[in-house]
Amino acid sequence: MAAGPADRAGGGGPLPVERVPLAAAAGRTLAEPLVALTDLPAFDTSAMDGWAVAGPGPWRLSGRVLAGRRSGPLADGAAVEIATGAELPPGATGVLRREHGRSAELPDGAFQLHGEVGPGQDVRPRGQECGRGEELLPAGLPVTPAVLGLAAAAGHDLLAVHRRPTVELLLLGDELLTSGRPGPGLVRDALGPLLPPWLAAAGAELIGSRHVRDDFGLLRDAIRHSPADLVLTTGGTAAGPVDHLHAALDATGGHRLVDGVAVRPGHPMLLAALPGGRHLVGLPGNPLAAVAGVVTLALPLLHALSGRAAEAAGPAGALAAALPGHPADTRLHPVRRTAAGLVPLPHDGPAMLRGLARAEALAVVPPGGLAAGERAEVLPLP
């Protein structure tokens, strides 16, 4: 359900590919498969501190091999002290852990090492994790810290990633306060703080966030002159006396792709194509209704622009309590996963965030509702 509208959006394909240093790739999306440029490990290494040994014991002990240094070959019956991560000397057949070995001095002043070592014991063989040229990760995955680490270990200095989609957030309404307590006729803007972290998690770059008064000309110009790939608005999607979004879209040459969705809360959300290959997603002003629009329209579009695979729905779960439904529309309800199943959370009205703040996902409730014990599809929250 979540990916459908964005898939139909004209020009909603991935943004151009860039090759950037690893540090600049974090949070973006792989545009090409990540391929190993070397074997991992690149050489046989010791998995433990101890001694590299050649053949069966006891062994005549001499020398030391540290990480980052190399040793000459070991003859049969010889041993050398070795550190974790150091390259195994040629001829070594295994590693005797420090805690498992014991040494005794010989009459000539040398030391003899005793212990039990099986062939290949405590050795990380070359190519154990991967071989050179092997595909490690497919294209379309977000670049997480673990991906950066793997890329570095595999020899990469640059990664091919899609350009981040840029977003400008327009918060509409004369009634919005950006600080302090709500007053008569005024409400505190909750979406300004809520949305940016979710946009960043989707791989987007927020280039601006500003309030726009309830004025047709101001909104028209803000949409027309925005340089962002996605203009994300809050409020103004209905047909009230100061809801100017539809008229402003028409005045800027916007083409509505989705204008209302059969879902509660959030049914007046919209998706439009703008001139120049840009897009606009209009979110309702009520916070929980806006979140429904983010999950079902904005995030799928951003994933498409970022080159990411569509985010799969979370695993369905049995409801711990009945969830009433809307007579005709799909309903999204905040839930938590517990041992008893999906627990519906109270305070789920369109203007409420208290239930959402404790939620792990939104349960998808078909028209008519679901009884306790029935399984519900869930949409994960960012």
Secondary structure, DSSP 8 states (H G I E B T S, - for coil): --SHHHHHSTT-S---EEEEEHHHHTTSBBSS-EE-SS-BSSS-EESSSEEEE-SSS-EEEEEEE-TT-------TTEEEEE-TT-B--TT--EEEEGGG-EEEE-TTS-EEEE----TTTTEE-TTSSB-TT-EEE-TT-B--HHHHHHHHHTT-SEEEEE---EEEEEEE-TTEESSS---TT-EE--HHHHHHHHHHHTT-EEEEEEEE-S-HHHHHHHHHH---SEEEEES--S-STT--HHHHHHHTT-EEEEE--SEES-TT-EEEEEGGGEEEEEE-SSHHHHHHHIIIIIHHHHHHHHT------EEEEEBSS-B---SSSEEEEEEEEETTEEEE-S--STT--HHHHH-SEEEEE-TT-B-TT-EEEEEE--
